[in-house]
Amino acid sequence: MKGCKLSPVALGLALGVLWGISILIIGLIAYYYAYGHGFVTAVGSLYPGYKPSIMGSLLGGVIGFIDAFITGFLIGWLYNLFSCCKCVCCDKKKDVELHDVEVKKEKKVKKDKEVK
């Protein structure tokens, strides 16, 4: 996160990893214990190949990662677009202006020292 903006890639990766691992684990639980079988079947209607099996769980985890990564990326990008942040940390123009002011202050301090 740079300043007060979200990093779309970081948000996408975080959501992708979390959702992908969750889908993988639920698929394996449904395969071994038959718990969550209805959930896997419902999500399997959206994710082709996702079913309560080892290969189906791996495939679902990969598809889930891709799905959540794209969703997280879009959320981060839209957040940055709509936030219209006016703080100094996000405004490059103000950042340059602040740098110029600091440089002028340093020059003034040097001149004052030279005069004394």
N, CA, C and O atoms as a GROMACS GRO file, in nm:
protein
  464
    1MET      N    1   0.085  -0.117   0.000
    1MET     CA    2   0.000   0.000   0.000
    1MET      C    3   0.089   0.123   0.000
    1MET      O    4   0.172   0.140   0.089
    2LYS      N    5   0.072   0.207  -0.098
    2LYS     CA    6   0.153   0.327  -0.110
    2LYS      C    7   0.065   0.445  -0.077
    2LYS      O    8  -0.034   0.471  -0.146
    3GLY      N    9   0.101   0.518   0.027
    3GLY     CA   10   0.019   0.632   0.067
    3GLY      C   11  -0.114   0.584   0.121
    3GLY      O   12  -0.119   0.498   0.209
    4CYS      N   13  -0.221   0.639   0.067
    4CYS     CA   14  -0.354   0.599   0.113
    4CYS      C   15  -0.432   0.528   0.004
    4CYS      O   16  -0.555   0.524   0.009
    5LYS      N   17  -0.363   0.474  -0.094
    5LYS     CA   18  -0.429   0.398  -0.200
    5LYS      C   19  -0.408   0.249  -0.178
    5LYS      O   20  -0.312   0.207  -0.114
    6LEU      N   21  -0.500   0.171  -0.232
    6LEU     CA   22  -0.487   0.026  -0.226
    6LEU      C   23  -0.401  -0.024  -0.342
    6LEU      O   24  -0.403   0.035  -0.450
    7SER      N   25  -0.329  -0.128  -0.318
    7SER     CA   26  -0.257  -0.194  -0.427
    7SER      C   27  -0.349  -0.302  -0.484
    7SER      O   28  -0.376  -0.402  -0.417
    8PRO      N   29  -0.399  -0.284  -0.606
    8PRO     CA   30  -0.491  -0.383  -0.663
    8PRO      C   31  -0.430  -0.522  -0.673
    8PRO      O   32  -0.499  -0.622  -0.652
    9VAL      N   33  -0.301  -0.530  -0.706
    9VAL     CA   34  -0.237  -0.662  -0.718
    9VAL      C   35  -0.228  -0.730  -0.582
    9VAL      O   36  -0.257  -0.849  -0.570
   10ALA      N   37  -0.189  -0.656  -0.479
   10ALA     CA   38  -0.179  -0.714  -0.345
   10ALA      C   39  -0.316  -0.760  -0.294
   10ALA      O   40  -0.328  -0.868  -0.236
   11LEU      N   41  -0.418  -0.679  -0.317
   11LEU     CA   42  -0.552  -0.717  -0.275
   11LEU      C   43  -0.599  -0.840  -0.353
   11LEU      O   44  -0.659  -0.931  -0.296
   12GLY      N   45  -0.571  -0.842  -0.482
   12GLY     CA   46  -0.608  -0.958  -0.563
   12GLY      C   47  -0.538  -1.085  -0.517
   12GLY      O   48  -0.600  -1.191  -0.509
   13LEU      N   49  -0.409  -1.075  -0.487
   13LEU     CA   50  -0.336  -1.192  -0.440
   13LEU      C   51  -0.388  -1.241  -0.305
   13LEU      O   52  -0.404  -1.361  -0.284
   14ALA      N   53  -0.414  -1.147  -0.214
   14ALA     CA   54  -0.464  -1.185  -0.082
   14ALA      C   55  -0.599  -1.257  -0.093
   14ALA      O   56  -0.618  -1.364  -0.034
   15LEU      N   57  -0.691  -1.199  -0.167
   15LEU     CA   58  -0.822  -1.262  -0.182
   15LEU      C   59  -0.812  -1.393  -0.261
   15LEU      O   60  -0.880  -1.490  -0.229
   16GLY      N   61  -0.728  -1.395  -0.362
   16GLY     CA   62  -0.711  -1.515  -0.443
   16GLY      C   63  -0.657  -1.633  -0.362
   16GLY      O   64  -0.709  -1.744  -0.372
   17VAL      N   65  -0.555  -1.607  -0.284
   17VAL     CA   66  -0.497  -1.714  -0.202
   17VAL      C   67  -0.599  -1.762  -0.098
   17VAL      O   68  -0.617  -1.883  -0.080
   18LEU      N   69  -0.665  -1.669  -0.032
   18LEU     CA   70  -0.762  -1.706   0.070
   18LEU      C   71  -0.877  -1.789   0.012
   18LEU      O   72  -0.911  -1.893   0.066
   19TRP      N   73  -0.936  -1.743  -0.098
   19TRP     CA   74  -1.049  -1.814  -0.158
   19TRP      C   75  -1.005  -1.945  -0.223
   19TRP      O   76  -1.075  -2.045  -0.212
   20GLY      N   77  -0.891  -1.945  -0.290
   20GLY     CA   78  -0.843  -2.067  -0.354
   20GLY      C   79  -0.816  -2.178  -0.254
   20GLY      O   80  -0.855  -2.293  -0.276
   21ILE      N   81  -0.751  -2.144  -0.144
   21ILE     CA   82  -0.724  -2.244  -0.040
   21ILE      C   83  -0.854  -2.290   0.026
   21ILE      O   84  -0.870  -2.408   0.056
   22SER      N   85  -0.947  -2.197   0.047
   22SER     CA   86  -1.076  -2.234   0.106
   22SER      C   87  -1.152  -2.332   0.018
   22SER      O   88  -1.205  -2.432   0.067
   23ILE      N   89  -1.156  -2.305  -0.111
   23ILE     CA   90  -1.225  -2.394  -0.205
   23ILE      C   91  -1.157  -2.530  -0.208
   23ILE      O   92  -1.224  -2.634  -0.210
   24LEU      N   93  -1.025  -2.531  -0.207
   24LEU     CA   94  -0.950  -2.657  -0.206
   24LEU      C   95  -0.983  -2.739  -0.081
   24LEU      O   96  -1.012  -2.858  -0.091
   25ILE      N   97  -0.978  -2.676   0.035
   25ILE     CA   98  -1.002  -2.747   0.161
   25ILE      C   99  -1.146  -2.798   0.170
   25ILE      O  100  -1.168  -2.912   0.210
   26ILE      N  101  -1.243  -2.714   0.133
   26ILE     CA  102  -1.383  -2.758   0.137
   26ILE      C  103  -1.405  -2.875   0.042
   26ILE      O  104  -1.479  -2.969   0.074
   27GLY      N  105  -1.343  -2.871  -0.075
   27GLY     CA  106  -1.354  -2.983  -0.169
   27GLY      C  107  -1.298  -3.112  -0.113
   27GLY      O  108  -1.358  -3.219  -0.129
   28LEU      N  109  -1.184  -3.104  -0.046
   28LEU     CA  110  -1.124  -3.223   0.014
   28LEU      C  111  -1.207  -3.274   0.132
   28LEU      O  112  -1.222  -3.395   0.149
   29ILE      N  113  -1.261  -3.183   0.212
   29ILE     CA  114  -1.348  -3.224   0.323
   29ILE      C  115  -1.472  -3.294   0.269
   29ILE      O  116  -1.516  -3.395   0.324
   30ALA      N  117  -1.529  -3.241   0.162
   30ALA     CA  118  -1.647  -3.304   0.102
   30ALA      C  119  -1.613  -3.441   0.045
   30ALA      O  120  -1.696  -3.532   0.048
   31TYR      N  121  -1.493  -3.458  -0.005
   31TYR     CA  122  -1.451  -3.587  -0.060
   31TYR      C  123  -1.432  -3.692   0.050
   31TYR      O  124  -1.479  -3.805   0.038
   32TYR      N  125  -1.363  -3.654   0.158
   32TYR     CA  126  -1.331  -3.750   0.262
   32TYR      C  127  -1.443  -3.771   0.364
   32TYR      O  128  -1.460  -3.882   0.413
   33TYR      N  129  -1.520  -3.666   0.396
   33TYR     CA  130  -1.619  -3.676   0.503
   33TYR      C  131  -1.762  -3.651   0.458
   33TYR      O  132  -1.854  -3.664   0.539
   34ALA      N  133  -1.784  -3.616   0.335
   34ALA     CA  134  -1.917  -3.585   0.280
   34ALA      C  135  -1.980  -3.463   0.347
   34ALA      O  136  -2.100  -3.441   0.333
   35TYR      N  137  -1.902  -3.385   0.418
   35TYR     CA  138  -1.950  -3.260   0.477
   35TYR      C  139  -1.927  -3.149   0.376
   35TYR      O  140  -1.817  -3.137   0.322
   36GLY      N  141  -2.027  -3.067   0.350
   36GLY     CA  142  -2.015  -2.957   0.256
   36GLY      C  143  -2.036  -3.000   0.112
   36GLY      O  144  -2.002  -2.926   0.019
   37HIS      N  145  -2.092  -3.118   0.094
   37HIS     CA  146  -2.113  -3.170  -0.042
   37HIS      C  147  -2.206  -3.079  -0.121
   37HIS      O  148  -2.184  -3.056  -0.240
   38GLY      N  149  -2.309  -3.026  -0.056
   38GLY     CA  150  -2.402  -2.935  -0.124
   38GLY      C  151  -2.334  -2.807  -0.168
   38GLY      O  152  -2.363  -2.755  -0.276
   39PHE      N  153  -2.244  -2.755  -0.085
   39PHE     CA  154  -2.170  -2.634  -0.120
   39PHE      C  155  -2.081  -2.659  -0.241
   39PHE      O  156  -2.075  -2.577  -0.333
   40VAL      N  157  -2.012  -2.771  -0.240
   40VAL     CA  158  -1.923  -2.805  -0.351
   40VAL      C  159  -2.003  -2.822  -0.480
   40VAL      O  160  -1.959  -2.779  -0.586
   41THR      N  161  -2.118  -2.883  -0.470
   41THR     CA  162  -2.204  -2.901  -0.587
   41THR      C  163  -2.251  -2.765  -0.641
   41THR      O  164  -2.252  -2.742  -0.762
   42ALA      N  165  -2.290  -2.676  -0.549
   42ALA     CA  166  -2.338  -2.543  -0.591
   42ALA      C  167  -2.225  -2.463  -0.656
   42ALA      O  168  -2.246  -2.404  -0.762
   43VAL      N  169  -2.107  -2.461  -0.594
   43VAL     CA  170  -1.995  -2.387  -0.651
   43VAL      C  171  -1.948  -2.455  -0.780
   43VAL      O  172  -1.901  -2.388  -0.872
   44GLY      N  173  -1.962  -2.587  -0.786
   44GLY     CA  174  -1.924  -2.661  -0.906
   44GLY      C  175  -2.007  -2.622  -1.027
   44GLY      O  176  -1.964  -2.642  -1.141
   45SER      N  177  -2.126  -2.568  -1.003
   45SER     CA  178  -2.206  -2.521  -1.117
   45SER      C  179  -2.147  -2.394  -1.177
   45SER      O  180  -2.177  -2.360  -1.292
   46LEU      N  181  -2.063  -2.323  -1.101
   46LEU     CA  182  -1.996  -2.203  -1.150
   46LEU      C  183  -1.853  -2.231  -1.195
   46LEU      O  184  -1.804  -2.170  -1.290
   47TYR      N  185  -1.786  -2.322  -1.127
   47TYR     CA  186  -1.648  -2.356  -1.157
   47TYR      C  187  -1.645  -2.492  -1.227
   47TYR      O  188  -1.663  -2.594  -1.161
   48PRO      N  189  -1.624  -2.497  -1.357
   48PRO     CA  190  -1.625  -2.625  -1.430
   48PRO      C  191  -1.518  -2.721  -1.377
   48PRO      O  192  -1.402  -2.683  -1.362
   49GLY      N  193  -1.558  -2.842  -1.350
   49GLY     CA  194  -1.464  -2.943  -1.303
   49GLY      C  195  -1.452  -2.952  -1.153
   49GLY      O  196  -1.388  -3.044  -1.102
   50TYR      N  197  -1.510  -2.858  -1.079
   50TYR     CA  198  -1.501  -2.860  -0.933
   50TYR      C  199  -1.604  -2.957  -0.879
   50TYR      O  200  -1.725  -2.937  -0.894
   51LYS      N  201  -1.555  -3.063  -0.816
   51LYS     CA  202  -1.641  -3.163  -0.755
   51LYS      C  203  -1.568  -3.224  -0.637
   51LYS      O  204  -1.447  -3.205  -0.623
   52PRO      N  205  -1.638  -3.296  -0.552
   52PRO     CA  206  -1.572  -3.354  -0.434
   52PRO      C  207  -1.479  -3.470  -0.471
   52PRO      O  208  -1.513  -3.586  -0.452
   53SER      N  209  -1.363  -3.436  -0.522
   53SER     CA  210  -1.257  -3.534  -0.552
   53SER      C  211  -1.124  -3.461  -0.536
   53SER      O  212  -1.121  -3.339  -0.522
   54ILE      N  213  -1.017  -3.534  -0.540
   54ILE     CA  214  -0.886  -3.471  -0.523
   54ILE      C  215  -0.855  -3.380  -0.642
   54ILE      O  216  -0.817  -3.265  -0.624
   55MET      N  217  -0.870  -3.432  -0.763
   55MET     CA  218  -0.844  -3.349  -0.882
   55MET      C  219  -0.945  -3.235  -0.894
   55MET      O  220  -0.908  -3.123  -0.930
   56GLY      N  221  -1.070  -3.263  -0.862
   56GLY     CA  222  -1.172  -3.158  -0.866
   56GLY      C  223  -1.143  -3.048  -0.766
   56GLY      O  224  -1.166  -2.930  -0.795
   57SER      N  225  -1.093  -3.085  -0.648
   57SER     CA  226  -1.058  -2.986  -0.546
   57SER      C  227  -0.940  -2.900  -0.591
   57SER      O  228  -0.941  -2.778  -0.571
   58LEU      N  229  -0.839  -2.963  -0.650
   58LEU     CA  230  -0.724  -2.887  -0.701
   58LEU      C  231  -0.767  -2.791  -0.812
   58LEU      O  232  -0.726  -2.675  -0.814
   59LEU      N  233  -0.848  -2.841  -0.903
   59LEU     CA  234  -0.897  -2.757  -1.012
   59LEU      C  235  -0.982  -2.642  -0.959
   59LEU      O  236  -0.970  -2.528  -1.003
   60GLY      N  237  -1.068  -2.673  -0.863
   60GLY     CA  238  -1.151  -2.569  -0.801
   60GLY      C  239  -1.068  -2.465  -0.729
   60GLY      O  240  -1.099  -2.346  -0.733
   61GLY      N  241  -0.960  -2.510  -0.662
   61GLY     CA  242  -0.871  -2.416  -0.594
   61GLY      C  243  -0.804  -2.320  -0.691
   61GLY      O  244  -0.792  -2.201  -0.663
   62VAL      N  245  -0.761  -2.372  -0.805
   62VAL     CA  246  -0.697  -2.287  -0.907
   62VAL      C  247  -0.798  -2.189  -0.966
   62VAL      O  248  -0.770  -2.070  -0.979
   63ILE      N  249  -0.915  -2.241  -1.002
   63ILE     CA  250  -1.018  -2.153  -1.059
   63ILE      C  251  -1.064  -2.050  -0.955
   63ILE      O  252  -1.088  -1.934  -0.988
   64GLY      N  253  -1.076  -2.094  -0.830
   64GLY     CA  254  -1.114  -2.002  -0.722
   64GLY      C  255  -1.011  -1.892  -0.703
   64GLY      O  256  -1.046  -1.776  -0.681
   65PHE      N  257  -0.881  -1.929  -0.711
   65PHE     CA  258  -0.776  -1.828  -0.700
   65PHE      C  259  -0.788  -1.725  -0.811
   65PHE      O  260  -0.782  -1.605  -0.785
   66ILE      N  261  -0.805  -1.773  -0.933
   66ILE     CA  262  -0.815  -1.681  -1.048
   66ILE      C  263  -0.937  -1.591  -1.033
   66ILE      O  264  -0.929  -1.470  -1.057
   67ASP      N  265  -1.049  -1.649  -0.995
   67ASP     CA  266  -1.173  -1.574  -0.977
   67ASP      C  267  -1.157  -1.464  -0.872
   67ASP      O  268  -1.192  -1.349  -0.896
   68ALA      N  269  -1.105  -1.501  -0.755
   68ALA     CA  270  -1.090  -1.404  -0.647
   68ALA      C  271  -0.980  -1.303  -0.676
   68ALA      O  272  -0.990  -1.188  -0.633
   69PHE      N  273  -0.875  -1.344  -0.748
   69PHE     CA  274  -0.770  -1.248  -0.784
   69PHE      C  275  -0.828  -1.138  -0.872
   69PHE      O  276  -0.804  -1.019  -0.848
   70ILE      N  277  -0.904  -1.177  -0.974
   70ILE     CA  278  -0.964  -1.077  -1.064
   70ILE      C  279  -1.060  -0.988  -0.986
   70ILE      O  280  -1.062  -0.866  -1.005
   71THR      N  281  -1.140  -1.048  -0.899
   71THR     CA  282  -1.235  -0.970  -0.819
   71THR      C  283  -1.161  -0.872  -0.728
   71THR      O  284  -1.198  -0.755  -0.721
   72GLY      N  285  -1.058  -0.919  -0.658
   72GLY     CA  286  -0.981  -0.832  -0.569
   72GLY      C  287  -0.911  -0.720  -0.644
   72GLY      O  288  -0.907  -0.606  -0.597
   73PHE      N  289  -0.856  -0.754  -0.761
   73PHE     CA  290  -0.790  -0.652  -0.842
   73PHE      C  291  -0.889  -0.543  -0.883
   73PHE      O  292  -0.859  -0.424  -0.872
   74LEU      N  293  -1.006  -0.585  -0.929
   74LEU     CA  294  -1.108  -0.487  -0.971
   74LEU      C  295  -1.157  -0.403  -0.853
   74LEU      O  296  -1.180  -0.283  -0.869
   75ILE      N  297  -1.175  -0.464  -0.737
   75ILE     CA  298  -1.217  -0.389  -0.619
   75ILE      C  299  -1.112  -0.284  -0.584
   75ILE      O  300  -1.146  -0.168  -0.559
   76GLY      N  301  -0.984  -0.322  -0.581
   76GLY     CA  302  -0.877  -0.227  -0.550
   76GLY      C  303  -0.868  -0.115  -0.651
   76GLY      O  304  -0.850   0.001  -0.615
   77TRP      N  305  -0.879  -0.150  -0.778
   77TRP     CA  306  -0.872  -0.050  -0.884
   77TRP      C  307  -0.990   0.047  -0.876
   77TRP      O  308  -0.972   0.168  -0.886
   78LEU      N  309  -1.110  -0.007  -0.857
   78LEU     CA  310  -1.228   0.079  -0.847
   78LEU      C  311  -1.223   0.165  -0.721
   78LEU      O  312  -1.264   0.281  -0.724
   79TYR      N  313  -1.173   0.110  -0.610
   79TYR     CA  314  -1.160   0.189  -0.487
   79TYR      C  315  -1.069   0.309  -0.512
   79TYR      O  316  -1.103   0.422  -0.475
   80ASN      N  317  -0.955   0.285  -0.574
   80ASN     CA  318  -0.863   0.396  -0.602
   80ASN      C  319  -0.925   0.496  -0.698
   80ASN      O  320  -0.901   0.616  -0.687
   81LEU      N  321  -1.004   0.449  -0.792
   81LEU     CA  322  -1.068   0.537  -0.889
   81LEU      C  323  -1.173   0.625  -0.824
   81LEU      O  324  -1.182   0.744  -0.853
   82PHE      N  325  -1.254   0.566  -0.736
   82PHE     CA  326  -1.366   0.638  -0.677
   82PHE      C  327  -1.332   0.712  -0.549
   82PHE      O  328  -1.409   0.798  -0.505
   83SER      N  329  -1.220   0.681  -0.488
   83SER     CA  330  -1.189   0.744  -0.358
   83SER      C  331  -1.157   0.892  -0.372
   83SER      O  332  -1.181   0.968  -0.278
   84CYS      N  333  -1.104   0.933  -0.485
   84CYS     CA  334  -1.070   1.075  -0.508
   84CYS      C  335  -0.995   1.132  -0.389
   84CYS      O  336  -1.029   1.238  -0.338
   85CYS      N  337  -0.896   1.062  -0.348
   85CYS     CA  338  -0.819   1.101  -0.230
   85CYS      C  339  -0.751   1.235  -0.254
   85CYS      O  340  -0.682   1.253  -0.355
   86LYS      N  341  -0.770   1.328  -0.164
   86LYS     CA  342  -0.711   1.461  -0.177
   86LYS      C  343  -0.600   1.484  -0.074
   86LYS      O  344  -0.554   1.597  -0.056
   87CYS      N  345  -0.556   1.378  -0.008
   87CYS     CA  346  -0.451   1.397   0.091
   87CYS      C  347  -0.315   1.416   0.023
   87CYS      O  348  -0.297   1.382  -0.094
   88VAL      N  349  -0.223   1.470   0.096
   88VAL     CA  350  -0.092   1.502   0.043
   88VAL      C  351  -0.018   1.377  -0.002
   88VAL      O  352   0.056   1.380  -0.101
   89CYS      N  353  -0.039   1.267   0.068
   89CYS     CA  354   0.037   1.146   0.036
   89CYS      C  355  -0.003   1.087  -0.099
   89CYS      O  356   0.074   1.011  -0.157
   90CYS      N  357  -0.121   1.120  -0.150
   90CYS     CA  358  -0.167   1.064  -0.277
   90CYS      C  359  -0.154   1.162  -0.393
   90CYS      O  360  -0.155   1.120  -0.509
   91ASP      N  361  -0.140   1.288  -0.365
   91ASP     CA  362  -0.137   1.388  -0.471
   91ASP      C  363   0.007   1.416  -0.510
   91ASP      O  364   0.082   1.477  -0.433
   92LYS      N  365   0.047   1.373  -0.628
   92LYS     CA  366   0.185   1.390  -0.672
   92LYS      C  367   0.222   1.537  -0.688
   92LYS      O  368   0.334   1.577  -0.659
   93LYS      N  369   0.127   1.618  -0.734
   93LYS     CA  370   0.153   1.760  -0.752
   93LYS      C  371   0.183   1.826  -0.618
   93LYS      O  372   0.276   1.906  -0.607
   94LYS      N  373   0.104   1.792  -0.516
   94LYS     CA  374   0.128   1.849  -0.384
   94LYS      C  375   0.259   1.799  -0.327
   94LYS      O  376   0.328   1.872  -0.255
   95ASP      N  377   0.295   1.675  -0.359
   95ASP     CA  378   0.420   1.619  -0.311
   95ASP      C  379   0.538   1.698  -0.367
   95ASP      O  380   0.634   1.727  -0.295
   96VAL      N  381   0.531   1.734  -0.494
   96VAL     CA  382   0.637   1.815  -0.557
   96VAL      C  383   0.640   1.954  -0.493
   96VAL      O  384   0.747   2.007  -0.466
   97GLU      N  385   0.521   2.012  -0.470
   97GLU     CA  386   0.515   2.144  -0.408
   97GLU      C  387   0.576   2.142  -0.269
   97GLU      O  388   0.650   2.233  -0.232
   98LEU      N  389   0.545   2.038  -0.190
   98LEU     CA  390   0.602   2.027  -0.056
   98LEU      C  391   0.753   2.012  -0.061
   98LEU      O  392   0.824   2.069   0.022
   99HIS      N  393   0.802   1.936  -0.157
   99HIS     CA  394   0.946   1.920  -0.172
   99HIS      C  395   1.012   2.055  -0.203
   99HIS      O  396   1.116   2.088  -0.148
  100ASP      N  397   0.949   2.133  -0.292
  100ASP     CA  398   1.002   2.265  -0.326
  100ASP      C  399   1.005   2.356  -0.205
  100ASP      O  400   1.101   2.430  -0.185
  101VAL      N  401   0.901   2.351  -0.123
  101VAL     CA  402   0.895   2.434  -0.002
  101VAL      C  403   1.006   2.393   0.094
  101VAL      O  404   1.071   2.480   0.153
  102GLU      N  405   1.030   2.263   0.110
  102GLU     CA  406   1.136   2.216   0.198
  102GLU      C  407   1.273   2.261   0.149
  102GLU      O  408   1.358   2.301   0.228
  103VAL      N  409   1.295   2.256   0.019
  103VAL     CA  410   1.422   2.299  -0.039
  103VAL      C  411   1.442   2.448  -0.014
  103VAL      O  412   1.552   2.491   0.022
  104LYS      N  413   1.337   2.528  -0.032
  104LYS     CA  414   1.347   2.672  -0.008
  104LYS      C  415   1.379   2.700   0.138
  104LYS      O  416   1.458   2.790   0.168
  105LYS      N  417   1.318   2.625   0.230
  105LYS     CA  418   1.346   2.644   0.372
  105LYS      C  419   1.491   2.612   0.403
  105LYS      O  420   1.556   2.684   0.479
  106GLU      N  421   1.542   2.504   0.344
  106GLU     CA  422   1.682   2.467   0.367
  106GLU      C  423   1.776   2.575   0.315
  106GLU      O  424   1.875   2.607   0.380
  107LYS      N  425   1.746   2.632   0.198
  107LYS     CA  426   1.829   2.738   0.143
  107LYS      C  427   1.826   2.861   0.232
  107LYS      O  428   1.928   2.926   0.252
  108LYS      N  429   1.707   2.893   0.285
  108LYS     CA  430   1.694   3.010   0.372
  108LYS      C  431   1.774   2.990   0.499
  108LYS      O  432   1.840   3.083   0.546
  109VAL      N  433   1.769   2.870   0.556
  109VAL     CA  434   1.845   2.841   0.677
  109VAL      C  435   1.995   2.854   0.649
  109VAL      O  436   2.068   2.908   0.732
  110LYS      N  437   2.041   2.807   0.534
  110LYS     CA  438   2.182   2.819   0.498
  110LYS      C  439   2.223   2.965   0.482
  110LYS      O  440   2.331   3.004   0.526
  111LYS      N  441   2.136   3.046   0.420
  111LYS     CA  442   2.167   3.189   0.403
  111LYS      C  443   2.174   3.258   0.537
  111LYS      O  444   2.263   3.340   0.561
  112ASP      N  445   2.079   3.225   0.627
  112ASP     CA  446   2.079   3.286   0.760
  112ASP      C  447   2.207   3.252   0.836
  112ASP      O  448   2.260   3.335   0.908
  113LYS      N  449   2.256   3.130   0.820
  113LYS     CA  450   2.379   3.090   0.887
  113LYS      C  451   2.499   3.163   0.829
  113LYS      O  452   2.592   3.200   0.901
  114GLU      N  453   2.498   3.184   0.696
  114GLU     CA  454   2.608   3.254   0.631
  114GLU      C  455   2.613   3.400   0.671
  114GLU      O  456   2.720   3.458   0.684
  115VAL      N  457   2.496   3.460   0.691
  115VAL     CA  458   2.489   3.602   0.728
  115VAL      C  459   2.544   3.622   0.868
  115VAL      O  460   2.608   3.724   0.895
  116LYS      N  461   2.521   3.529   0.957
  116LYS     CA  462   2.567   3.541   1.096
  116LYS      C  463   2.712   3.517   1.100
  116LYS      O  464   2.773   3.522   1.207
   0.00000   0.00000   0.00000
